[in-house]
Amino acid sequence: VELADAASARGAETTYALIVELTLLLTGRLARAAATGGLAEPVAGEGPLAAAVAARPAQAPLWAEAATRIAAATSHARAVNLDPGQTIMDTFLDLDATLARAGAAG
């Protein structure tokens, strides 16, 4: 909730863009990790996450689809001037649902 609030504050366009970019980077890296069997150079905390939800090839499409959905939703939200905070909340709910599906597929 705090990230969503920070993204919707006046003058927080850079914060919003950073949250979206990092989220897309993470989902892309998880898709790649699942498809290739691991992360080449994991950053702090990324290795255990990938091992839990991106360790099998069957999980790769889940993360790739999540990245595509999030990119489309955030692009649409920006184009029609939707509330950035709500967009971030929707994005995190999508990530939560994808985490559950990926965990079940593992």
DACOR-V527534 format. One record per helix or strand of 2 or more residues. SS is the DSSP state (helix for helix, strand for strand). FROM is the first residue (numbers start at 1). LEN is the number of residues. Records with the same first field share a line. If there is no record, write none. Layout:
BEGIN
SS: FROM-LEN  FROM-LEN
END
This chain:
BEGIN
helix: 2-7  13-24  46-8  57-23  84-22
END
